[in-house]
Amino acid sequence: MAENPTDSSPPWLSVSDLAEYAYCPRAYWYRHHPPREPPDPGSVRSSQVGEAYHRHALRGIRHREDRGAAVGLLAVAGAAVLALLLLLGGFL
């Protein structure tokens, strides 16, 4: 975050600062107010376990979404084939 040329006014906020805050206020806070002490090993390990859990859960959701999209595509293709057969059947 760049500082104003005058010392009496508050610091400038850029559009990227606002976007970062909108995306994740906690990350914005820690970037501008870094912790004075490093995190203890227990909290680092706990964070890694939580991240692995969420990554695994998200992988399952994505798999189900992909499978659902494939079933939907097959249903649309089947409906198109049926509609085509009905249209062509009327002309034969």
N, C-alpha and C positions, 0 to 999 in steps of 0.2 A: 504494500500500500504506500503510495507516494505521499510525501508531506507537502503541505501548502507552503508557498514562499514566505508567508508571514507566520510568525510563531504564535500569534494570538488566536488564530482561527483553527477550527477542528481539522483533522486530516481529511484528505480527499478520499472519496470512494469511487472506484472505477466500475464500469459495467461488469467486468469479470469478477470483481469482488462481490457485487450483488448477485451475480449468477452462482458463484460458489456458495454464498450464504443460502440462496434459495434451494440449491441442490442438497446441501448438508450443513446446517447451522453449527453443528458440533465440530466438523472439520474446519470451518471458517474460524471458530473460536480458538481452537488449538493452534492453527497456523499463526494467528496474531497474538496468542498468549501461550507460548510453549511451556510445558511443565518444567518446573525447576529441578526435579529429581527424575531419574529414569524409573520406569515402572518396575515393580517387583516381579520376580520370575513366576510367582503363582498367578498373578493377574495376566501375564503374557500367555502362560499355558492355558488358562481358562478362556482367553480370547481366541486362541488357536483352535481349541476344542469346539467352541461355539461357531466359529467360521466354518470348520469342517462339517458340522451338523447342518448348517444352513446351505452349504454348497451341495451336500448330498440330497437334502430335501428339494432344492431347486432343480437338481438333475432329474428327480422323479417327476416333478411337475412338467418340466419340458418334454420328457418322454411321453407323458400322457397327452400333452397338447399336440405333439407331432402325430401320435397315433390317432387322435381325434380328427386332426386335419385330413389324414389319409382316408379315414372312413367317410368324412364329409365329401371329399373329392370323388370317391367311388359312388356315393349316393347321387351326386350331381351328374356324373357321367352316365349312371344307369338311367336316371330320369331323362337325360338328353337322348339316349338310345331309344327308350320307350316312346318318347314324343316323335322322334324321327320315324320309327316303325308305324306309329299311328297315322302320321301324315302321309307316308308313302303307301300305306295300306289302303288309304282312301282313294288314291289315284290308280291303283292297279286293278 
